Amino acid sequence: MRTSGIPERPRVGLGGEGVLRTTGREAGAMAVITEALDRGIRYFDSARAYADSELYHGMIWGERQTRRDGIFLTSKSASRSYAGAFADLTQTLARMRTDYLDLWQIHDLRTRPELRAIEEPHGALRAFLEAKEAGLVKQIGVTGHHDPTVLAEAVERWPVDTVLLPVNPVEAVLGGFVDRVLETAVAAGVAPIGMKVLGRGHYVAPDGGITAEILIRYALGFPIRMAIVGCDTTAEVAVLLRAAAAGPLEPSEADALVEAFRPAARRLAYYRGIL
């Protein structure tokens, strides 16, 4: 892998959804971040587009600089232009109250025209490369959950260190992300990171035996460096760590889970925009 900074353990990180993707919920957000820190989570996800998420993180890292040691702090920019991406980074660093990011990601790549625009001389990719060269970010990545073909092409074409992609039973039915993109990333030495593990909670069905812990353990069965999950409460942080400690599902359990999702997989892939 090109990247060496992603924490090896636990194989779970705090995602940018949940209480972090809100406005004006400082107490709840601070409680979740602090709980994650205290329980040993070291990977923290955010994005310029995630409401007050970066501000919440700034309340932690700006006041507790000594706790940044060993922490892997990330954010993203959805700007497709050089100027827009650099403006986003400037705001991100100010909002998160830090001098650098461990990982900065090109956010939510969807179409081939977007990919081409990002590659243009005045496109965002140049901003990402220059930011890395200047030490403002240690690593760069790309994220996508819309079209696996486009995301795989970006991984092949761009000198990224990481790729953030959906990893869940729906994807095992539909194909594209958990096979082609993952295979492309591994072959290129790019570190894969799993998202959409719970489908924003829509995939959790306790009455049917499908819990958040089971879905997280399912994702950990793939060759990903990390599975990130957004949390609304400190109790959900505990579930995230419990799943990491339990490890991947047995193959038979994983296969049964995929079959449970098969009839509704296309409908449940809401983030692909294929309905």
VMD Tcl script that draws the C-alpha trace (Angstrom):
set ca {
  {0.00 0.00 0.00}
  {1.15 3.55 -0.70}
  {-0.27 4.73 2.62}
  {1.23 3.83 5.99}
  {-0.47 6.32 8.28}
  {-3.91 4.71 8.61}
  {-4.16 3.10 12.06}
  {-3.84 -0.68 12.00}
  {-6.14 -1.18 15.00}
  {-8.98 -0.94 15.55}
  {-10.13 -1.47 11.94}
  {-13.02 0.94 12.49}
  {-13.21 4.71 12.41}
  {-15.73 7.38 13.35}
  {-17.61 8.41 10.21}
  {-18.80 11.90 9.41}
  {-22.51 11.04 9.43}
  {-24.70 10.70 12.52}
  {-24.61 13.49 15.08}
  {-21.53 14.96 13.41}
  {-23.47 15.87 10.28}
  {-25.70 18.33 12.10}
  {-25.78 21.98 13.09}
  {-25.90 23.29 16.64}
  {-25.51 19.95 18.46}
  {-22.16 20.63 20.05}
  {-22.72 18.68 23.26}
  {-23.82 15.49 21.50}
  {-21.06 15.71 18.90}
  {-18.37 16.35 21.50}
  {-19.60 13.40 23.54}
  {-19.39 11.03 20.56}
  {-15.91 12.19 19.49}
  {-14.62 12.00 23.07}
  {-16.09 8.53 23.57}
  {-14.44 7.36 20.37}
  {-11.10 8.75 21.51}
  {-11.38 7.20 24.95}
  {-12.25 3.80 23.46}
  {-9.23 3.79 21.18}
  {-10.58 4.96 17.82}
  {-7.93 6.90 15.95}
  {-9.50 7.49 12.50}
  {-11.88 10.45 12.27}
  {-13.82 11.28 9.09}
  {-15.29 14.63 8.08}
  {-16.04 16.72 4.99}
  {-16.42 20.37 4.10}
  {-20.02 19.57 3.08}
  {-20.99 17.89 6.38}
  {-22.80 20.75 8.14}
  {-20.88 21.61 11.37}
  {-18.80 18.43 11.44}
  {-15.49 20.22 10.95}
  {-16.39 22.77 13.64}
  {-17.15 20.00 16.11}
  {-13.76 18.48 15.43}
  {-12.14 21.87 15.87}
  {-13.54 22.04 19.38}
  {-11.61 18.87 20.17}
  {-8.34 19.34 18.32}
  {-8.04 23.09 18.87}
  {-8.23 22.72 22.63}
  {-6.42 19.39 22.99}
  {-3.45 19.54 20.68}
  {-1.53 16.94 22.67}
  {-4.24 14.41 21.82}
  {-3.51 14.75 18.11}
  {-0.55 12.34 18.44}
  {-1.50 9.08 16.74}
  {-4.77 10.54 15.43}
  {-5.66 10.19 11.74}
  {-7.76 13.23 10.87}
  {-9.51 13.43 7.49}
  {-11.78 15.68 5.48}
  {-12.99 16.11 1.91}
  {-13.67 18.70 -0.79}
  {-16.40 18.36 -3.39}
  {-15.03 21.28 -5.42}
  {-13.96 20.29 -8.92}
  {-11.76 23.31 -9.60}
  {-8.25 24.17 -8.40}
  {-9.34 27.44 -6.78}
  {-12.44 25.94 -5.20}
  {-10.57 22.99 -3.72}
  {-7.88 25.19 -2.20}
  {-10.54 27.50 -0.77}
  {-12.21 24.47 0.80}
  {-8.92 23.30 2.31}
  {-8.23 26.72 3.78}
  {-11.65 26.73 5.43}
  {-11.31 23.12 6.56}
  {-8.02 23.72 8.34}
  {-9.41 26.82 10.03}
  {-12.64 25.09 11.08}
  {-10.85 21.99 12.36}
  {-8.23 24.18 14.05}
  {-5.28 22.23 12.74}
  {-2.24 22.89 10.57}
  {-2.59 19.77 8.47}
  {-4.81 16.82 7.57}
  {-3.65 13.23 7.56}
  {-5.94 12.59 4.58}
  {-7.76 14.96 2.21}
  {-10.17 13.41 -0.27}
  {-11.81 14.34 -3.56}
  {-15.42 13.97 -2.48}
  {-18.24 12.04 -4.15}
  {-16.92 11.43 -7.65}
  {-19.90 10.46 -9.82}
  {-19.41 10.87 -13.55}
  {-16.72 10.66 -16.19}
  {-17.15 14.37 -17.13}
  {-16.44 15.18 -13.47}
  {-13.36 12.99 -13.57}
  {-12.08 14.80 -16.65}
  {-12.80 18.24 -15.14}
  {-10.85 17.33 -12.01}
  {-7.87 16.34 -14.20}
  {-7.83 19.62 -16.16}
  {-4.97 22.07 -15.56}
  {-7.29 24.20 -13.44}
  {-8.99 21.18 -11.91}
  {-9.06 20.07 -8.29}
  {-6.49 17.28 -8.64}
  {-3.68 19.81 -9.00}
  {-4.75 21.46 -5.74}
  {-4.65 18.10 -3.98}
  {-1.18 17.30 -5.31}
  {0.18 20.73 -4.40}
  {-1.35 20.56 -0.91}
  {0.38 17.23 -0.34}
  {3.70 18.57 -1.63}
  {3.38 21.58 0.68}
  {2.71 19.40 3.73}
  {-0.81 20.73 4.27}
  {-2.06 17.17 3.86}
  {-0.11 13.96 4.29}
  {-2.13 11.81 1.93}
  {-4.81 12.29 -0.71}
  {-7.73 10.11 -1.71}
  {-10.93 9.87 -3.70}
  {-14.42 8.87 -2.60}
  {-17.43 7.67 -4.55}
  {-20.66 5.72 -4.18}
  {-22.43 6.45 -7.46}
  {-20.69 4.62 -10.31}
  {-18.06 1.96 -9.58}
  {-16.68 2.13 -13.12}
  {-15.85 5.83 -12.74}
  {-14.35 5.34 -9.28}
  {-12.18 2.47 -10.51}
  {-10.95 4.64 -13.38}
  {-9.97 7.40 -10.94}
  {-8.01 4.92 -8.84}
  {-6.20 3.73 -11.97}
  {-5.45 7.23 -13.31}
  {-4.75 9.34 -10.22}
  {-1.84 9.13 -7.75}
  {-4.14 8.74 -4.76}
  {-3.26 6.99 -1.51}
  {-6.78 5.91 -0.53}
  {-10.23 5.22 -1.94}
  {-13.45 5.42 0.10}
  {-16.21 3.15 -1.26}
  {-19.47 1.50 -0.12}
  {-19.05 -1.93 1.48}
  {-22.24 -3.72 2.50}
  {-24.39 -6.74 1.50}
  {-26.23 -4.72 -1.15}
  {-22.95 -4.17 -2.97}
  {-22.19 -7.87 -2.91}
  {-25.45 -8.42 -4.84}
  {-25.05 -5.58 -7.34}
  {-21.30 -5.81 -7.88}
  {-18.88 -3.13 -8.98}
  {-17.60 -1.58 -5.78}
  {-16.67 -4.60 -3.65}
  {-15.14 -6.44 -6.58}
  {-13.88 -4.18 -9.37}
  {-12.99 -1.08 -7.30}
  {-11.49 -3.14 -4.48}
  {-9.45 -5.25 -6.90}
  {-8.24 -2.15 -8.73}
  {-7.23 -0.48 -5.47}
  {-5.35 -3.50 -4.16}
  {-3.53 -3.91 -7.48}
  {-2.55 -0.22 -7.49}
  {-1.39 -0.20 -3.86}
  {-4.21 2.16 -2.89}
  {-5.72 1.65 0.58}
  {-9.48 0.91 0.45}
  {-11.72 2.32 3.19}
  {-15.32 1.15 3.60}
  {-18.34 3.41 4.01}
  {-22.16 3.06 3.73}
  {-21.75 0.03 5.99}
  {-25.17 0.50 7.61}
  {-26.84 2.30 4.71}
  {-27.54 5.28 7.00}
  {-29.14 2.80 9.36}
  {-31.69 1.62 6.78}
  {-30.07 -1.82 6.65}
  {-30.38 -2.45 10.37}
  {-33.37 -4.72 11.10}
  {-33.03 -6.17 14.61}
  {-36.31 -8.08 14.34}
  {-34.82 -9.94 11.39}
  {-31.50 -10.50 13.11}
  {-29.66 -7.82 11.15}
  {-27.88 -5.60 13.65}
  {-25.34 -2.81 13.23}
  {-22.69 -5.07 14.71}
  {-23.35 -7.80 12.13}
  {-23.19 -5.33 9.24}
  {-19.91 -3.88 10.48}
  {-18.45 -7.36 10.88}
  {-19.63 -8.16 7.35}
  {-17.70 -5.16 5.97}
  {-14.57 -6.19 7.86}
  {-14.55 -9.43 5.89}
  {-13.38 -7.50 2.80}
  {-9.75 -6.42 2.18}
  {-10.31 -2.89 3.46}
  {-7.99 -1.03 5.79}
  {-10.82 0.57 7.71}
  {-14.63 0.63 8.00}
  {-16.04 4.01 9.01}
  {-19.45 4.42 10.61}
  {-21.23 7.58 11.73}
  {-22.66 7.47 15.25}
  {-25.50 9.38 16.91}
  {-24.73 8.35 20.50}
  {-21.93 7.09 22.69}
  {-23.73 3.74 22.86}
  {-23.34 3.40 19.09}
  {-19.61 4.05 19.45}
  {-19.49 1.08 21.83}
  {-21.21 -1.10 19.21}
  {-18.64 -0.04 16.63}
  {-15.76 -1.13 18.87}
  {-17.51 -4.36 19.85}
  {-17.86 -5.29 16.18}
  {-14.19 -4.59 15.56}
  {-13.21 -6.79 18.50}
  {-15.41 -9.64 17.25}
  {-13.87 -9.51 13.78}
  {-15.30 -10.56 10.40}
  {-18.31 -12.85 10.05}
  {-17.80 -16.48 9.17}
  {-18.15 -17.03 5.39}
  {-21.43 -18.91 5.83}
  {-22.86 -16.06 7.90}
  {-21.76 -13.50 5.31}
  {-23.33 -15.52 2.49}
  {-26.62 -15.79 4.37}
  {-26.64 -12.05 4.97}
  {-26.17 -11.34 1.27}
  {-29.09 -13.63 0.42}
  {-31.30 -11.77 2.88}
  {-30.60 -8.54 1.01}
  {-30.80 -9.93 -2.51}
  {-34.56 -9.35 -3.20}
  {-34.38 -5.63 -2.36}
  {-30.77 -4.83 -3.22}
  {-31.43 -2.48 -6.11}
  {-33.94 -0.44 -4.11}
  {-31.63 -0.29 -1.10}
  {-28.72 1.10 -3.14}
  {-30.22 4.59 -2.75}
  {-26.78 6.24 -2.90}
  {-26.14 4.99 -6.44}
  {-29.03 6.94 -7.93}
  {-30.19 3.93 -9.98}
  {-33.85 3.83 -8.96}
}
mol new
graphics top color blue
foreach p $ca { graphics top sphere $p radius 0.5 }
foreach p [lrange $ca 0 end-1] q [lrange $ca 1 end] { graphics top cylinder $p $q radius 0.2 }
display resetview
